[in-house]
Structures are given as structure tokens and as C-alpha cells.
Amino acid sequence: MNTLNLFKNADNVEEYSAGKTIFEEGQSGEVMYVVLEGKVEIRAHGQPISKLGPGDLVGEMALIDSQPRSAMRAPWR
């Protein structure tokens, strides 16, 4: 299954510039994101731990386990 194909016609697309935080570690989460283009850096305790790209899900764990966000996500170039 291609995640990008599931969301390519979404009408609630949000754009974030490089360096802008999408959400913070510890925040409650009611939505998840899909990276449509570009990259997103994942940080935990202020340290980069991963980079995600097109088709990757961001923030889905807060929906699954109802816990606060476990890491911060920010666009990265």
C-alpha cells in the first residue's frame, strides 16, 4: 500500500517551512500527519533521532496509545 496515494487528494494539507516545529514532545495529540514532500526531523529530549520523508506517518502513536507526544517533529532540509 502506498501511503502517499491515500492522501494525495486530501483537502486539509498544511505546509511547514524548514525549522518550524509541527508539535512538541509532551503535547496531547488528536491528529497525525503524512509527509507529502520534503523531510521531517524527529527529536526526543532535544536530540535528533530520525528523519522521515514522503509517505511516512508522523504523530500516529498519540492516536494509538492516547499518551502525550513522545517526540518533537520539525521540517528539515
Secondary structure as UniProt FT lines:
FT   HELIX           3..7
FT   TURN            8..9
FT   TURN            18..19
FT   TURN            25..26
FT   STRAND          33..34
FT   STRAND          39..44
FT   TURN            45..46
FT   STRAND          47..52
FT   TURN            54..55
FT   STRAND          57..58
FT   HELIX           60..65
FT   STRAND          72..76
//
